[in-house]
Amino acid sequence: MQKFVTDALVLKTKVTGESDLIVFLLTEKKGIVRAFAKGARSMKSKLHAATSLFSYASYGLYEKNDVYHVSDADLKESFFDLRTDLSRLSLGQYFCEVILKTVTEETDESTFYQLMLRSVYYLNQGKKDLLLLKSVFELRLAVIAGYAPPVHACAVCGTFLTDKMYFDCESGELFCADCGDAHALPEIPSAVVSAMRHIVYASFDQLFAFTLSGQSLEILNRLTQIYLQNCMQMKFSVLDYFWTSYR
């Protein structure tokens, strides 16, 4: 019975027994880890605070009979503030749901881990527009998952930028003003194209370091949501709660 310690974020909890939990942890080196937390539902448990949704902690884990168990946990951040607003809470749950359906168990998934932690950090901070956070998460996750859209230039003629361009949410291809008309795609302003390029190519340190607002942000948000759904071939029910609370 070998114990190891890892930092992780709680993505989901499942009640089992009278006071126990199964926690789904996003780790940097082992992807998703499902672990049994005995007595964690009790307010008196030393594991209680660190086994709530969105808790970020250092977990002591050991494996017994092919099941991981939480032996101890040192809470680093509860991300409590995002729970105080329904829009932020539902968006955070959406992030968790997408990660759970994307990241595999027992694999090194450090880029997903970085994206999720940074997204939850800004979500908890409450200083950035929720639609911007949502768009960054969706498009960068698609990139990490192997679906990076070729938005560097027009897919037909190679033109870098025109006043209006077109994006195909099925193929991920970008078209200039001259080439896009033939594809019957909705047009997007150049500001949205620049934002998409930033999300796809920026380093993690600069990923959230841009601004977009108004109609341009709404267009970006619509494109990234549809594109991610097309890439993953699934929809996420928790988004209904987000849109209801956000509007």
C-alpha positions in Angstrom: 0.0 0.0 0.0 2.0 2.9 -1.3 1.0 6.5 -0.5 1.5 9.5 -2.8 0.7 13.2 -2.5 -0.7 15.3 -5.2 -2.3 18.7 -5.7 -5.7 18.4 -7.2 -9.0 20.2 -7.8 -12.4 18.6 -6.9 -14.5 18.3 -10.1 -17.3 16.2 -8.7 -18.5 14.4 -5.6 -20.7 11.4 -5.2 -22.4 10.3 -2.0 -21.8 6.8 -0.9 -22.8 5.2 2.4 -24.0 7.4 5.3 -21.2 9.9 5.5 -18.7 8.9 2.8 -17.9 10.5 -0.5 -16.3 9.5 -3.8 -14.4 12.5 -5.1 -13.3 13.1 -8.7 -10.0 14.9 -8.6 -8.2 16.6 -11.5 -4.5 16.1 -11.0 -1.5 17.3 -13.0 0.3 14.0 -13.6 -2.5 11.4 -13.3 -5.4 13.1 -15.0 -8.7 12.2 -13.3 -8.4 10.3 -10.1 -11.5 8.8 -8.4 -10.9 8.4 -4.7 -12.9 7.2 -1.7 -13.1 9.7 1.2 -14.3 8.0 4.3 -16.5 10.1 6.6 -15.9 13.3 4.5 -19.5 14.4 4.7 -19.3 14.8 8.4 -18.6 18.4 9.5 -16.2 17.0 12.1 -14.1 15.2 9.4 -10.6 16.5 8.7 -11.4 15.8 5.0 -14.7 17.8 4.9 -13.4 21.2 3.7 -11.1 19.7 1.1 -13.6 17.4 -0.5 -16.2 20.0 -1.6 -16.8 20.9 -5.2 -14.0 23.2 -6.5 -11.8 22.6 -3.5 -8.1 22.8 -4.4 -5.8 20.9 -2.0 -2.8 18.7 -1.5 -4.2 15.2 -1.1 -2.6 12.2 0.4 -3.8 9.1 -1.5 -3.2 5.4 -1.3 -4.4 2.5 -3.4 -6.1 -0.5 -1.9 -7.8 -3.3 -3.8 -7.6 -1.2 -7.0 -9.4 1.7 -5.3 -7.8 5.1 -4.3 -8.5 6.4 -0.8 -7.9 9.8 0.6 -5.9 9.6 3.8 -5.5 13.3 4.4 -5.8 16.7 2.7 -4.4 20.1 3.1 -6.8 22.7 1.7 -5.1 25.4 -0.4 -8.1 27.2 -1.8 -11.8 26.7 -1.6 -12.8 29.1 -4.4 -15.7 30.0 -2.2 -16.6 33.3 -3.9 -17.7 31.7 -7.1 -20.4 29.8 -5.1 -22.1 33.1 -4.1 -23.3 33.8 -7.6 -25.5 31.4 -9.6 -24.0 32.4 -13.0 -20.4 31.9 -11.8 -21.4 28.6 -10.1 -23.1 27.1 -13.1 -20.3 28.2 -15.4 -17.8 26.5 -13.0 -19.9 23.4 -13.1 -19.9 23.5 -16.9 -16.1 23.7 -16.8 -16.0 20.6 -14.5 -18.4 18.7 -16.8 -16.3 19.3 -19.9 -13.1 18.3 -18.2 -14.7 15.1 -16.8 -15.7 14.2 -20.3 -12.4 15.1 -21.9 -9.5 14.1 -19.5 -8.7 10.4 -19.0 -7.7 8.6 -15.9 -4.1 7.8 -15.0 -2.5 10.0 -17.7 -0.3 13.1 -17.6 -2.8 15.9 -18.5 -0.9 18.9 -17.3 -2.2 21.3 -19.9 -5.8 20.6 -19.1 -4.9 21.0 -15.4 -3.4 24.4 -16.0 -6.3 25.6 -18.1 -8.8 24.5 -15.5 -7.0 26.1 -12.5 -6.6 29.4 -14.3 -10.2 29.4 -15.4 -11.5 28.7 -12.0 -9.2 31.3 -10.5 -10.5 34.1 -12.7 -14.1 32.8 -12.3 -13.7 33.1 -8.5 -12.0 36.5 -8.7 -15.1 37.9 -10.5 -13.3 40.6 -12.4 -13.5 39.2 -15.9 -16.6 38.9 -18.1 -18.1 35.5 -17.8 -18.6 35.2 -21.6 -14.9 35.9 -22.1 -13.9 33.2 -19.6 -16.3 30.8 -21.2 -14.9 31.4 -24.7 -11.3 31.2 -23.6 -12.0 27.9 -21.8 -13.9 26.4 -24.7 -11.5 27.2 -27.5 -8.3 26.5 -25.7 -9.7 23.2 -24.5 -10.4 22.3 -28.1 -6.8 23.2 -28.9 -5.4 21.0 -26.1 -7.7 18.1 -27.1 -6.3 18.1 -30.6 -8.8 20.2 -32.4 -6.9 23.5 -32.9 -8.7 25.4 -35.7 -6.3 26.8 -38.4 -7.2 30.5 -37.8 -3.8 31.9 -38.8 -5.1 32.8 -42.3 -7.8 32.3 -44.9 -8.1 28.6 -45.7 -8.4 29.3 -49.5 -6.1 32.2 -50.4 -4.0 32.7 -47.3 -5.0 36.3 -46.6 -4.2 37.1 -43.0 -7.0 39.6 -42.2 -9.8 41.5 -43.8 -12.4 43.8 -42.2 -14.9 40.9 -42.0 -14.1 37.2 -42.2 -16.0 33.9 -41.9 -15.5 31.0 -39.5 -16.8 27.5 -40.2 -17.8 25.9 -36.9 -17.7 22.4 -38.5 -14.3 22.4 -40.0 -12.7 25.2 -37.9 -11.5 26.9 -41.1 -11.3 30.7 -41.5 -12.2 32.5 -44.7 -11.5 36.1 -45.8 -14.2 38.5 -47.1 -13.7 37.4 -50.7 -13.6 33.6 -50.2 -16.2 33.3 -47.4 -19.2 34.4 -49.4 -19.1 31.2 -51.4 -19.5 29.1 -48.3 -22.7 30.8 -47.0 -21.2 31.3 -43.5 -22.1 34.1 -41.1 -19.5 36.9 -41.1 -17.5 37.9 -38.1 -15.6 41.1 -37.4 -11.8 41.3 -37.4 -11.8 41.9 -33.6 -13.3 38.4 -33.1 -10.7 36.9 -35.4 -7.9 38.5 -33.4 -9.4 37.2 -30.2 -9.6 33.7 -31.5 -6.0 33.8 -32.7 -4.9 35.0 -29.2 -6.8 32.1 -27.5 -5.3 29.5 -29.9 -1.7 30.7 -29.9 -1.0 32.7 -26.6 1.0 31.2 -23.8 -0.8 30.3 -20.6 0.6 33.3 -18.9 -1.0 35.6 -21.5 -4.1 33.5 -22.3 -6.6 35.7 -20.4 -4.8 39.0 -21.1 -7.1 40.5 -23.7 -10.4 42.3 -23.7 -13.5 42.0 -25.9 -17.0 43.3 -25.3 -20.4 43.9 -26.7 -21.5 42.2 -29.9 -18.0 41.0 -30.7 -17.9 39.1 -27.4 -21.3 37.6 -28.0 -20.2 36.4 -31.5 -17.0 34.9 -30.1 -19.0 33.1 -27.4 -21.4 31.7 -29.9 -18.6 30.4 -32.2 -16.5 28.8 -29.4 -19.5 27.0 -27.9 -20.7 25.6 -31.2 -17.2 24.6 -32.2 -16.4 22.8 -29.0 -19.8 20.9 -29.2 -19.0 19.9 -32.8 -15.5 18.7 -31.8 -16.7 16.6 -28.9 -20.0 15.6 -30.5 -22.0 16.3 -27.4 -24.0 19.0 -25.6 -23.8 19.9 -21.9 -27.0 20.2 -20.0 -25.5 22.5 -17.3 -25.2 25.2 -19.9 -29.0 25.7 -19.7 -28.6 26.7 -16.0 -25.8 29.1 -16.9 -27.8 30.9 -19.7 -30.9 31.1 -17.5 -29.0 32.7 -14.7 -26.8 34.9 -16.9 -29.7 36.4 -18.8 
